[in-house]
Amino acid sequence: MKTDYPSIAAVDLGSNSFHLLVARHVDGRFQILHKEKQRVYLAAGLDDDYYLSQDAIARALHVLQQFATTLESFPHSHVQVVATYTLRNSKNIHYFLRKAQRCFPFKINVISGQEEARLIYQGVANYIHSDHNRLVIDIGGGSTELVIGRHFEHQHLASRNMGCETITKQFFADGKLSVQRFNHAQIKAEQDLEPITATYLNTGWKTCLGTSGTIKTLVAINQANFAQSLLTLHSLEQIKALLLAQNHIEQINIKGLPTERHSNIVGGLVILIAVFKQLGISTLDYCDHSLREGLLNEMQRNEARDIRSRTIQTLSEHYTVDTVHSANICKTLQQLFKAVKNTWQLTSFDLQMLHWAAQLHEVGLTINSSGLHKHSAYIVMHSQLPGFTQEQQLMLSGLIRFHRKKIKLTELNALNDEQQQTLSKLLPLLRLAVIFNQKRQHQPLPVIALQAQDEQLSITIDQNWLNKHTILLADLQQEQHYLKPLNIILLIR
């Protein structure tokens, strides 16, 4: 009988709080071994220009140091860390990540709102099974996620840029409470929901679940004051009346409401009432599983790669990509990558990124063949890519944007230094693979010998073959000039 079950950890860097969850998977379920929750109020430190204040960064780093101590004995492969709304919208995110690396040795993945919504749904789906459609709602400090799904599959993912902290900051910054302010805030929240309302109503659902700490608190208030566990629009209006009777956030004294929730509960209530009204929700029940549990499940099943591969395949099929052509490029990439992998210290994930870029580099043909690389990169950057972090989506889009024509480094400023260094090694490989397959003749290529030394690439091809393919030779010679912005010297022999 197996007794040695490895521990894994999920870390959620949220807009209000940082969470750490340690668990092990035993007999088909997770045993929670340890939990930590630290309030950092990151969203409160995000100014109007989307820069994190030094105080907010200091609070975050202090908590990360504590988490690093807890996770000291954990292999990196057993820890998944995700950052959500505030960090993904912060303009000084790279500064924060560099600071974090010094005290927290685990990689922080900044995820998109859609990816956050997907993970939230996976956390719920692995805890509560359902044969019918359900609506899952999570109200965070900076964003609200809404998902419709059945079984383990989501049908619609949405992340709206409104959270309990941001609504409170916008409409109740001085702490004063009034019916007029509440109504203005609610109208704004309902406006933010309008783009998804029709789609969600047309799809429909049978049950509705809420997963956030905000919803958990509203359920607790409802139970303490009205002896009801299910939330309804009527019960939310009752809670609203209790809060408005207090006149000021600092004076709130309501059964079931902990002190640390005083500052943001009004904003959370505004959003939930708006959701109830826009979507016509009758009742909502609370679920204690969410983003962190979704992360744990994916770590246990090692599903992330499969999810990303399915995402790429779905997008490729949607845009009717020439799969034979992309497969030939991938085959060439395999050969080129193998030749330089050790010298350039590339990883298997780098090769996977190249393959994904090859599979999607022509999705822009549905718009126009002229400016293909720009159209394809735009589609990839602005599509929902389940399984991909924000950084990975940026990298993939960057590879596709510059797989041909001139390389403009100024358009890569969104990538951090490490990503730019990796991209400078991957781009030449992708560009060469595309060049060698551009005629789509699906004929065997000659042996291509590639050697790398620092920033120098030497490519050796049979001279007789090159003499018969003068246009390709001209393209390679043009490539020598195109690669100069990357400080790559291409030698053709």
C-alpha positions in Angstrom: 0.0 0.0 0.0 1.4 3.4 -1.0 2.1 5.8 1.8 4.5 8.2 0.3 2.4 10.9 -1.4 4.3 14.0 -2.5 3.1 17.4 -1.5 2.3 20.0 -4.0 1.6 23.7 -3.5 -0.5 26.4 -5.3 0.1 30.1 -4.7 -2.4 32.7 -5.8 -1.2 36.3 -5.8 -4.5 38.1 -5.7 -5.5 41.8 -5.7 -6.4 41.8 -2.0 -4.7 38.7 -0.5 -1.9 36.2 -1.3 -2.9 32.6 -0.7 -0.8 29.5 -0.3 -2.3 26.0 -0.4 -0.3 22.8 0.3 -1.9 19.5 -0.4 -1.3 15.9 -1.4 -3.3 13.6 -3.7 -4.5 10.5 -1.9 -6.9 7.9 -3.3 -8.4 10.3 -5.9 -8.8 13.3 -3.7 -6.8 16.1 -2.2 -5.8 16.2 1.4 -5.2 19.8 2.4 -2.1 19.9 4.6 -1.5 23.6 5.1 -3.1 27.0 4.2 -1.7 30.5 4.5 -3.5 33.8 3.7 -1.9 37.2 3.9 -3.7 40.5 3.1 -1.5 42.7 0.9 -4.1 45.0 -0.6 -2.2 45.2 -3.9 -5.2 46.8 -5.8 -5.2 49.7 -3.3 -1.6 50.4 -4.3 -2.4 50.6 -8.0 -2.6 54.3 -9.1 -4.7 55.8 -11.9 -1.8 55.2 -14.3 -1.6 51.5 -13.3 1.7 51.7 -11.4 2.1 49.8 -8.2 3.3 51.9 -5.3 6.5 51.1 -3.5 4.5 50.4 -0.3 2.3 47.9 -2.1 5.4 46.2 -3.6 7.0 46.1 -0.1 3.9 44.4 1.4 3.9 41.9 -1.4 7.6 41.0 -1.1 7.3 40.6 2.6 4.6 38.0 2.2 6.5 36.3 -0.6 9.5 35.9 1.8 7.2 34.2 4.2 5.9 31.9 1.6 9.4 31.1 0.4 10.2 29.9 3.9 7.2 27.6 4.0 8.1 26.2 0.5 11.8 25.9 1.2 12.0 22.1 0.8 9.7 22.0 -2.3 11.0 21.1 -5.7 10.2 23.8 -8.2 8.1 21.3 -10.2 5.8 20.9 -7.2 4.9 24.6 -6.9 2.6 26.6 -9.2 2.3 30.4 -8.7 -0.1 32.6 -10.5 -0.7 36.3 -10.4 -4.1 37.8 -11.3 -5.7 41.2 -12.0 -3.5 43.8 -10.3 -0.2 42.3 -11.3 -1.3 41.6 -14.9 -2.4 45.2 -15.3 0.5 46.8 -13.5 2.8 48.8 -15.8 5.8 48.2 -13.5 5.2 44.4 -13.4 8.7 43.6 -14.6 10.2 45.7 -11.8 8.1 43.8 -9.3 9.1 40.4 -10.8 12.8 41.2 -10.6 12.4 42.2 -7.0 10.4 39.1 -6.3 13.1 36.8 -7.8 15.5 37.9 -5.1 13.3 36.6 -2.2 11.0 34.1 -3.8 12.7 31.3 -6.0 9.6 30.1 -7.7 8.4 31.3 -11.1 5.5 33.7 -11.0 3.1 33.2 -13.9 1.0 36.2 -14.7 -2.2 34.9 -16.2 -4.9 36.4 -18.3 -8.5 37.0 -17.0 -9.7 34.2 -19.2 -7.1 31.8 -17.9 -8.0 32.8 -14.4 -11.7 32.1 -15.1 -10.8 28.7 -16.6 -8.8 27.7 -13.5 -11.6 28.8 -11.2 -14.0 26.6 -13.1 -11.7 23.6 -12.9 -11.5 24.1 -9.2 -15.2 24.0 -8.9 -15.7 21.2 -11.5 -13.3 18.8 -9.7 -15.2 19.3 -6.4 -18.9 19.5 -7.5 -19.9 17.2 -10.4 -22.8 18.3 -12.5 -24.6 16.9 -15.6 -26.1 20.2 -16.5 -25.0 23.8 -17.2 -23.9 25.9 -14.3 -22.8 29.4 -13.8 -19.7 30.1 -11.6 -19.0 33.6 -10.3 -15.8 34.8 -8.6 -15.5 38.4 -7.3 -11.9 39.3 -6.7 -10.3 42.6 -5.6 -9.8 43.8 -9.2 -11.8 41.6 -11.5 -14.9 39.4 -11.6 -14.9 36.1 -13.5 -18.0 34.4 -14.8 -18.0 31.0 -16.4 -20.7 28.7 -17.8 -19.7 25.1 -18.1 -20.9 21.5 -17.8 -18.9 18.6 -16.3 -15.2 19.6 -16.7 -15.7 21.6 -19.9 -16.3 25.4 -19.9 -18.5 26.8 -22.6 -18.1 30.5 -21.9 -15.3 32.3 -20.1 -15.4 36.0 -19.1 -13.3 38.3 -16.9 -14.6 41.8 -16.3 -12.3 44.5 -15.0 -14.3 45.3 -11.9 -13.7 44.0 -8.4 -14.7 44.8 -4.8 -11.5 46.9 -4.3 -11.8 48.8 -7.6 -15.5 49.6 -7.2 -15.0 50.7 -3.5 -12.1 52.9 -4.6 -14.1 54.5 -7.4 -17.4 55.2 -5.6 -16.7 55.0 -1.9 -13.1 56.2 -1.5 -14.0 58.5 1.5 -15.9 55.7 3.2 -19.3 57.5 3.0 -22.3 55.3 2.1 -25.5 56.5 0.5 -28.3 55.2 -1.8 -27.2 57.5 -4.6 -23.6 56.3 -4.5 -24.7 52.7 -4.4 -27.0 53.2 -7.4 -24.3 54.9 -9.4 -21.8 52.1 -8.7 -24.4 49.5 -9.6 -25.2 51.1 -12.9 -21.5 51.1 -13.7 -21.2 47.4 -12.8 -24.2 46.5 -14.9 -22.7 48.4 -17.9 -19.5 46.3 -17.5 -21.6 43.2 -17.7 -23.5 44.2 -20.9 -21.0 42.7 -23.4 -21.6 39.2 -22.1 -25.2 39.3 -21.0 -26.9 38.2 -24.2 -24.5 35.3 -24.8 -24.9 34.0 -21.2 -28.7 34.3 -21.1 -29.0 32.5 -24.5 -26.8 29.6 -23.2 -28.5 29.4 -19.9 -27.7 27.4 -16.7 -29.5 25.3 -14.1 -27.4 26.2 -11.0 -25.3 29.1 -9.9 -22.2 28.9 -7.7 -20.1 31.7 -6.1 -16.5 31.0 -5.1 -14.8 34.1 -3.8 -14.1 35.3 -0.3 -16.5 38.2 -1.0 -19.3 35.8 -1.7 -18.4 33.6 1.3 -18.7 36.7 3.5 -22.1 37.7 2.0 -23.3 34.2 2.7 -22.1 34.5 6.3 -23.9 37.8 6.7 -27.1 36.3 5.2 -26.9 33.3 7.6 -26.1 35.4 10.7 -28.9 38.0 10.1 -31.6 36.2 8.1 -30.9 32.5 8.8 -30.6 31.8 5.1 -27.6 30.2 3.3 -28.7 30.6 -0.3 -28.3 34.1 -1.7 -31.2 35.7 -3.6 -31.7 39.2 -5.0 -34.0 39.8 -2.0 -31.4 38.7 0.5 -28.8 40.9 -1.2 -31.1 43.9 -1.0 -31.6 43.2 2.7 -27.8 43.1 3.2 -27.6 46.4 1.2 -30.1 48.0 3.6 -28.0 46.9 6.6 -24.9 48.4 5.1 -26.5 51.7 4.0 -27.9 52.1 7.5 -24.3 52.4 8.8 -23.6 55.6 6.8 -19.8 55.0 6.8 -17.6 52.0 6.0 -15.6 52.5 9.2 -18.8 52.4 11.3 -20.0 49.1 9.9 -21.1 46.7 12.6 -23.0 43.8 11.2 -23.2 40.2 12.4 -21.2 37.8 10.2 -18.9 40.5 8.7 -15.3 40.3 9.9 -13.4 43.5 10.4 -10.9 42.8 7.6 -13.8 42.7 5.1 -15.3 46.1 6.0 -13.3 48.1 3.4 -14.4 46.0 0.4 -17.7 44.3 1.2 -19.7 47.2 -0.3 -18.0 47.0 -3.6 -18.5 43.2 -3.7 -22.2 43.6 -2.9 -22.6 46.2 -5.7 -21.1 43.7 -8.2 -23.1 40.7 -7.1 -26.4 42.6 -7.2 -25.5 43.8 -10.7 -24.8 40.3 -11.8 -28.1 39.0 -10.3 -30.1 41.7 -12.1 -28.3 41.5 -15.5 -28.4 37.7 -15.6 -31.7 37.1 -13.9 -30.2 34.8 -11.2 -32.7 33.3 -8.8 -30.4 31.7 -6.2 -26.6 31.3 -5.6 -24.9 28.8 -3.5 -21.3 29.0 -2.2 -18.5 26.7 -3.2 -15.2 26.6 -1.2 -13.1 25.5 -4.2 -11.7 27.9 -6.8 -8.5 29.0 -8.5 -6.0 27.3 -6.2 -7.8 24.0 -6.3 -7.9 24.3 -10.1 -4.1 24.7 -10.1 -3.7 21.7 -7.8 -5.8 19.5 -10.1 -3.8 20.5 -13.2 -0.5 19.9 -11.4 -1.7 16.4 -10.3 -2.9 15.5 -13.7 -0.1 17.3 -15.5 -2.7 18.6 -17.9 -1.3 22.0 -18.7 0.6 20.9 -21.8 -2.4 18.9 -23.1 -4.7 21.9 -22.6 -2.3 24.2 -24.4 -1.9 21.7 -27.3 -5.7 21.5 -27.6 -5.9 25.3 -27.6 -3.5 25.5 -30.5 -5.2 22.8 -32.4 -8.6 24.4 -31.9 -7.3 27.8 -33.1 -5.6 26.2 -36.1 -8.8 24.4 -37.1 -10.9 27.5 -36.7 -8.7 29.4 -39.1 -8.3 26.4 -41.5 -4.5 26.4 -41.3 -2.5 24.3 -43.8 -1.5 21.6 -41.3 0.7 19.8 -43.7 2.8 22.9 -44.2 3.0 23.7 -40.5 4.0 20.1 -39.8 6.8 20.3 -42.3 8.1 23.5 -40.6 7.9 21.7 -37.3 10.0 18.9 -38.7 12.6 21.3 -39.9 12.5 23.1 -36.5 13.2 19.8 -34.8 16.4 19.4 -36.8 17.6 23.0 -36.3 16.7 23.1 -32.6 18.6 19.8 -31.9 21.8 21.3 -33.4 21.9 24.4 -31.2 20.0 23.3 -28.1 23.0 22.7 -25.9 25.1 25.6 -27.1 22.3 28.1 -26.6 21.0 26.4 -23.4 17.5 26.0 -24.8 14.8 23.9 -23.1 12.2 21.4 -24.4 9.5 24.0 -23.6 11.3 26.4 -26.0 10.9 23.8 -28.7 7.3 23.4 -27.9 6.8 27.2 -28.2 8.4 27.0 -31.7 6.1 24.3 -32.7 3.1 26.2 -31.5 4.3 29.3 -33.4 4.7 27.2 -36.5 1.2 25.9 -36.2 -0.4 29.4 -35.8 1.9 31.6 -37.9 -0.6 31.6 -40.9 -3.9 32.1 -39.0 -3.8 35.7 -40.4 -4.4 34.5 -43.9 -8.1 34.7 -43.2 -7.6 38.5 -43.1 -5.1 39.1 -45.9 -1.9 37.5 -47.1 -0.3 41.0 -47.2 1.0 41.7 -43.7 0.3 38.0 -42.8 2.8 38.1 -39.8 1.1 41.1 -38.3 -2.4 39.7 -38.7 -1.5 36.4 -37.3 0.3 37.9 -34.3 -2.7 40.1 -33.6 -5.1 37.2 -33.7 -2.9 35.1 -31.3 -2.4 38.1 -28.9 -6.1 38.9 -28.7 -7.6 35.4 -28.6 -8.5 33.4 -25.6 -5.8 30.8 -25.1 -6.7 28.4 -22.3 -3.7 27.0 -20.6 -1.3 29.8 -21.5 0.0 32.4 -19.1 0.1 36.1 -20.2 3.9 35.8 -20.6 3.6 32.7 -22.8 0.9 34.4 -25.0 3.2 37.5 -25.4 6.1 35.2 -26.4 4.0 33.2 -28.9 2.7 36.4 -30.4 6.2 37.9 -30.6 7.6 34.8 -32.4 4.7 35.0 -35.0 5.0 38.7 -35.4 8.6 38.5 -36.5 8.8 35.1 -38.2 9.4 37.1 -41.4 10.4 40.6 -42.6 12.1 43.2 -40.5 12.6 42.7 -36.7 11.6 45.7 -34.7 12.8 45.4 -31.1 10.8 48.3 -29.9 7.6 46.2 -30.4 9.0 43.6 -27.9 9.2 45.9 -24.9 6.4 44.1 -23.2 8.7 41.1 -22.8 11.1 41.1 -19.9 14.9 40.8 -20.4 15.0 37.1 -20.0 12.1 36.6 -22.5 13.8 38.9 -25.0 17.0 36.9 -24.7 15.1 33.6 -25.3 13.2 35.1 -28.2 16.4 36.3 -29.8 17.5 32.6 -29.9 14.2 31.1 -31.0 13.4 33.6 -33.8 16.3 32.7 -36.1 15.3 29.0 -35.9 11.7 29.7 -36.7 12.6 32.1 -39.5 15.0 29.6 -41.1 12.5 26.8 -40.9 9.9 29.0 -42.6 12.3 29.9 -45.4 13.3 26.3 -46.1 9.6 25.3 -46.4 8.1 28.4 -48.1 7.6 26.7 -51.5 5.2 24.1 -49.9 6.5 21.4 -52.3 6.7 18.9 -49.5 9.9 17.5 -50.9 12.7 16.2 -48.7 15.2 18.9 -47.8 18.9 18.4 -48.0 20.9 17.8 -44.8 21.2 21.2 -43.0 24.1 21.4 -40.7 23.7 24.2 -38.2 26.2 25.3 -35.6 25.9 28.0 -32.9 28.6 29.8 -31.1 27.6 32.7 -28.9 25.6 35.0 -31.3 27.0 33.3 -34.4 25.0 30.8 -36.5 26.7 28.8 -39.2 24.6 27.0 -41.7 26.0 24.5 -44.1 24.0 23.1 -47.1 25.0 21.0 -50.1 26.3 23.5 -52.6 24.8 21.7 -55.6 21.4 21.9 -54.0 21.8 25.6 -53.3 22.8 26.2 -56.9 19.5 24.8 -58.0 17.5 26.9 -55.4 18.8 30.4 -56.1 15.8 32.1 -54.7 16.1 30.3 -51.4 19.8 31.3 -51.3 18.8 34.9 -51.9 16.3 34.7 -49.0 19.1 33.3 -46.8 21.4 36.2 -47.7 18.5 38.6 -47.0 18.1 36.9 -43.7 21.7 37.8 -42.8 20.5 41.5 -42.7 17.2 40.8 -41.0 18.9 39.1 -38.1 21.2 42.0 -37.3 18.9 43.7 -34.7 19.1 40.5 -32.7 22.9 40.6 -32.9 22.8 37.3 -34.7 25.5 36.7 -37.3 24.3 34.2 -39.9 27.1 32.5 -41.9 26.1 30.5 -45.1 28.5 27.8 -46.2 
